């Protein structure tokens, strides 16, 4: 956009305006100060974490859609047992 401006501290990222409740804004301000981060960095990291978490939801949904396609009984039993074992070893947040 303005390459010369980056020398003056402007970021190359997208700028946007959002509206959030006052209490959320104040909590974010306190957190940014405590973590010694800029507001932009805090919001960017928060949105990145949120989108990453929801990407996992998309992966799960795609697996569910694939499994709904079905198969023969032997394959279904194998898949169900494999899924059960994986879920038992998965640490849930």
Secondary structure as the mmCIF struct_conf table of DSSP 4:
data_model
#
loop_
_struct_conf.conf_type_id
_struct_conf.id
_struct_conf.beg_label_comp_id
_struct_conf.beg_label_asym_id
_struct_conf.beg_label_seq_id
_struct_conf.end_label_comp_id
_struct_conf.end_label_asym_id
_struct_conf.end_label_seq_id
HELX_RH_3T_P HELX_RH_3T_P1 UNK A 3 UNK A 8
TURN_TY1_P TURN_TY1_P1 UNK A 9 UNK A 9
BEND BEND1 UNK A 12 UNK A 13
HELX_LH_PP_P HELX_LH_PP_P1 UNK A 14 UNK A 15
HELX_RH_AL_P HELX_RH_AL_P1 UNK A 22 UNK A 35
TURN_TY1_P TURN_TY1_P2 UNK A 36 UNK A 36
HELX_RH_AL_P HELX_RH_AL_P2 UNK A 39 UNK A 68
TURN_TY1_P TURN_TY1_P3 UNK A 69 UNK A 69
HELX_RH_AL_P HELX_RH_AL_P3 UNK A 73 UNK A 89
HELX_LH_PP_P HELX_LH_PP_P2 UNK A 90 UNK A 92
#
